[in-house]
Amino acid sequence: MNKSELVDAIAAGADISKAAAGKALDAAIDTITAAVAKGDQVTLVGFGSFKASSRAARTGKNPKTGAEIKIEATTVPKFSAGAAFKAAVAKKKK
């Protein structure tokens, strides 16, 4: 499912226009992004949590040359699925 298909599904499920659904989806994504970038955790009970996670500096290998390279420390976004989301996905696969 891509973004336009998600907007269509939201519009149908909430009985609103596609334009309103698109604006709502964009606002939700922007809000989650801004909060996580600021260092906050966003928790949607039953769905999951979005948070920023620190990744330590480490040494890696260039796959082409085999030479060691230094990979700097960074902060990356992380998503942890909630129990209800995990259960829904597990039931679909069986």
C-alpha positions, 0 to 999 in steps of 0.5 A: 500500500502506498501513500495515495492508497492509504489516503483513499482507505482513510477517507473511506473509513472516516467518511471524509474527503480524500483532501481532508484525509491527505491533510490529516495523514500529512499532519500526523506524519509531520507531528510524529517526525518533529516529536521524534526529532526533538527526542520525544517518544510517540506512543500509539497504544495498541499500534506501537511507539516511535522514538529516537535511538542512538547508534554508537560509532563503529568500524565497518568494512567497505564491501567492494574493497574490504578496507576498514572504514570508520562509521560515525555515531548517529541518531536513528528513528526506531519503531516498536510494534504494539501488542495488538498490532503484532497479534493482528499481523500474526493472525493474518499469516496463519 
